[in-house]
């Protein structure tokens, strides 16, 4: 058989297989989302590809926050483009909270009905095989995240009470942006994400003190847990990961 005809037949066969796979029940479809959110305080444009390569373009006007979202995309292995024009001359709170809202909405849209996903976080404790958790060390800090895309929003924030919304001293004010996040903004982001992603999100600082390390450890643990929870489990392809039949 002439090589040109063989190549054409091979290509047609490959296309046919791809078409069949795409229309097979439970076959993996692109999991992407586009979010546009405009308020009197922020204007956000966000695109998310859950099945990405860890690439990102982040511009929130808050460099430390950009750093956190960039490493989230990297360690969750998602592609994330996020641009926010916020009233940071007033406060950073609106920008941080609204970005959490938009990212949560993007995960809801991209995950769809959640058929075939693992649903729970990463790494299983043999004492409780139904709970996933991600531990991330960051120098002297150790953080833990457990996530469940259950359609029931609840944030548990443990081990950080002594850092959150405390009276800020003059010495604290002289520290960098990571201290501001430690003193409340990080929790506002995760609370907003939890509310709009409609997930159970448990974050815990097991030990550690340095502000940058605390926040970075939390975002990295959040990324690893989210990555695992969103992965497809081939054993339940096309099935809702719940005995209720709906999430």
N, C-alpha and C positions, 0 to 999 in steps of 0.2 A: 504494500500500500504506500502511495507517495507520502512523503513526510508532511506536506502541507495539509493533506486530507486528514492524516492521523492527528495532527496538532489541532485541527478544527473540531474533530470529533471528541478529542480529549477535553478541549475547552468547553464544548457544549455539555459534556457529561458533568464537568465540574460545576457549571452554572446550574444545571438541573438539580444536582445534589444540594447546592447552596439554597436554591429556591425551595426545595422540599424541606430542608432544615428550618428555614425561616418560617414556614407555615406549619411546622409540627407543633402540636399542643405542648406547652411547657418550654418551647425553644426560647433561648435567651434573646430578648429584644433590647435595642439600645435604651439605656437608662440615663436619660438626660433631662435637664430642666433649664428653663429660662425664666428668671424672675425680674420684674420691674416693679419697684416700690417707691412711690413719691409721697412725701408728707411735707408739712410746713417746716420740718427739722432736717430731713435727709432726702436725698435722691440716690437710689441704689439701682445698679444694673448688675445682675449676677447670672452666670452660666455655670452649670455643674454637669460633669460626666462621671458617674459613679464608677464606670469601668474604664477609668483613665490610666495615665502613666505617672501621676504625681506632679503634673505640670500646673503652674499657676501664674496669674498676673493679678496682683493685689494692689489697690490704691485706695486707702481709706482716709488719708491725711494724718494718720497716727502711725509713725514708723514702727513702734514696738508691736502694735496690733497687726500691722502688715506682716511682720516677722512671725507672729503666732499663727496667722491664717496660712502663710506660706508653708510652714512646717506641718500644719495640719494636713494640707493637701498632699504633701510629700509622703507622710507616714500613713495616711489613709489610702494612698495610691488612687486618688481621684484627681480629675482635672477641674480646676476652679479658677474662674475669672470673676473678679469682684471689684467694682468701682463704686465708691460712695462719696458724694459731696454733702458733707454734713456741717452743722453749725458748731464746729469745734472751737470757734471764738467764744461761744457761750460755755460749752462743756463738752467733754468727750463721751459723756454718758449716752446721748442720743445716738451717736454714730455706732458705738459698740453694741447697744441693745438692738438697734434696727438691723444691723448686719446679722446678728443672731437670729432675728425673726426671719429675714430673707433666706438664710442658709437652711433653717428648719423647714420653711416652705418648699425649698428646692428639693430636699430629701423626700418629702412627702410626694411631690410630683414625680420625681425620678423613680422612686420605689414602686409606685402604683399600688397594685393589690398585694404586693409582697410575696407572690407565689414563688416557691422554691428557694427563698432566702433562709439563711441560718437564723436570722432574727435576733439572737442573743450575741453578746460581745465576744471576746477572744480568750482562748486558754481556759480549759475547764478544770475546776477544782474537783478531784475524785470524790470528795465528801458530799458534793452537791452537783451532779452532772447536768442539772438544768440551768445552772448559772455560769455565765462566761465573764471573765474579767481580764483586764490588761494591767500588768504592773510595769512601770517605767522608772528606772533610776535616772537621776540627773545629779551627778556628783554626790553631795551629802543628802540629797532628797530622794524619797521614794514615794511615788504616787500610784494610785489605783483607780481604774475606771471600769464600771460595769454598765452595759447599755442593753436595753430591750426595746425594739421598735414595736411596741405593743398597742399603739393608738391610745395609750393612757398617759398623759403627761404628769411626771413627778420628778423633781430634782431633789436628791439627797446630797448634802454638802457637809462633809465631815472632816474634822481635824484642822479646820481653818478658822474656827470661831475667834481665836485670839488675834487673827490677822484682819478680820472683816469688820469694817465700819468702826474701827477703834478711834480714839482721839488721836489725831495726827499731830505729832510734835514738830518743832522747827527742824529738828534733825531729819525727820521723815520727809518734810517738804523739800529738803535739799537732795533727796535721792532721785533716781531716774524713774522713767515711766513704768518700769516693772513694779515699783512700789505702789503706784496708783492702782495697777491691776490687782495686786495682792490685797489692797484695802477696799475692794468692792467691785471693780469693773469686770473682773473675770467672772464673778458669780452672776452679774447682770447678763453677760453674754450667754452663759450656759443656761440660765433660767429662760431667756428668750428663745434659745434653740429648742429647749425641752418643750416649751409651750407649743411652738409651731410645728416641730417635728412629731409631736405627740408621742414621746417616748419616755420610758423610765431611764433616767440618767443618774448614776451614783458616782460621785467623785470624792476621793479621799486623799488627804495628805497624811501618810503614815508617819513620816518624820522629815525634818529639814527646816531651814530657816531663811536661806538667802532668797530674796524676792524673785529675782529673774529665774532661778532654778525651780522654785515652786510653780510659777505660772507655766513655764515651758514644760515641766513634767506633766502638769495637768493636761495641756493641749496635746502632748504626744500620746499620753495614755488614752485620751478621748479619740485620737486618730486611729490608734491600733484597734481599739474596741469597735469603733464604727466600721473599719475596714472588714473585720471578721463578720460582724453582724449582717453586712450587706452582701456577703459572698453567697453564691448559689451553692446549694447542697444537692448534688446529682441524685441522691437517694430520694428526695422529695420533689423532684422536678414537676412543676405544674400544680403543686399542692400548696394550700395555705398552711403556714406553720402554726396552726392552732386547732385544738379540738372543737372550737366553736364554729370553725369553717369560715371565719371572717376576722379581720383585724381592722 
